[in-house]
Amino acid sequence: MEYKAIMDRVIVRVCDENHKSALVCIEKPHKNVGVVLSVGERVSAIKVGDEIIFHQFDELPLGQKNVVVIREKSVLGILGKQ
């Protein structure tokens, strides 16, 4: 399924046991870490493919397992960037 975020929204695939990231997800899955699938036109600091950590209770689940929608302001950081 293809996703298209709008406005200040970010669509994220949440980290699970199959996620092979270099940082957080290898040890155990985290419900507030994921990979960005789509960003809305008002999102400025995040791009598709970024691995992010976000506020866990701000997400809205979509129909597909492990995919959520959040607002850009709920993103706490981009992992692996300096």
PLY file of the C-alpha trace (Angstrom):
ply
format ascii 1.0
element vertex 82
property float x
property float y
property float z
element edge 81
property int vertex1
property int vertex2
end_header
0.00 0.00 0.00
1.25 3.48 -0.85
0.85 6.32 1.65
0.69 10.08 1.12
0.90 12.31 4.17
-0.57 15.83 4.07
0.06 19.10 5.90
2.29 18.58 8.98
1.73 14.80 9.16
4.33 12.05 8.97
3.53 8.41 8.17
5.85 5.97 9.93
6.45 2.21 9.83
7.05 1.37 13.49
10.08 -0.73 14.38
9.36 -4.44 14.89
11.34 -7.64 15.38
12.16 -7.80 11.64
13.60 -4.27 11.48
17.35 -4.35 10.88
18.48 -0.89 11.93
21.96 -0.08 13.07
20.83 1.72 16.20
17.95 0.98 18.49
15.93 -1.83 16.96
18.50 -4.62 16.94
18.27 -5.31 20.66
14.48 -5.27 20.94
11.54 -3.61 19.19
10.49 -0.14 20.31
6.98 1.21 19.81
8.24 4.76 19.38
10.98 4.20 16.77
10.31 3.85 13.08
11.13 4.67 9.48
9.41 7.55 7.67
7.27 6.41 4.71
5.75 9.76 3.72
5.84 13.41 4.81
3.33 16.20 4.27
4.10 19.42 2.43
4.49 21.42 5.68
7.11 19.06 7.14
10.53 20.68 6.98
13.03 18.72 9.08
12.22 15.11 8.19
12.43 13.18 4.92
11.31 9.78 3.67
13.68 7.06 4.86
14.75 8.83 8.06
14.72 6.68 11.17
13.00 8.65 13.91
12.01 8.45 17.53
8.62 9.94 18.33
6.32 10.58 21.28
4.65 7.21 21.83
1.14 8.39 22.65
0.68 10.83 19.74
0.29 8.25 16.97
-2.84 7.29 15.07
-2.72 3.68 13.80
-3.55 3.02 10.15
-5.20 -0.11 8.81
-1.91 -1.89 8.18
0.03 -3.35 11.11
2.90 -1.22 12.41
2.03 1.91 10.37
1.03 5.10 12.18
0.43 8.78 11.45
1.97 11.45 13.68
2.45 15.22 13.53
5.92 16.59 12.86
5.96 18.15 16.34
5.70 14.63 17.85
9.09 13.68 16.38
11.69 13.79 19.15
14.72 13.16 16.96
16.24 11.67 13.87
18.45 8.68 14.68
21.88 8.34 13.13
22.24 12.02 12.19
24.80 14.41 13.61
0 1
1 2
2 3
3 4
4 5
5 6
6 7
7 8
8 9
9 10
10 11
11 12
12 13
13 14
14 15
15 16
16 17
17 18
18 19
19 20
20 21
21 22
22 23
23 24
24 25
25 26
26 27
27 28
28 29
29 30
30 31
31 32
32 33
33 34
34 35
35 36
36 37
37 38
38 39
39 40
40 41
41 42
42 43
43 44
44 45
45 46
46 47
47 48
48 49
49 50
50 51
51 52
52 53
53 54
54 55
55 56
56 57
57 58
58 59
59 60
60 61
61 62
62 63
63 64
64 65
65 66
66 67
67 68
68 69
69 70
70 71
71 72
72 73
73 74
74 75
75 76
76 77
77 78
78 79
79 80
80 81
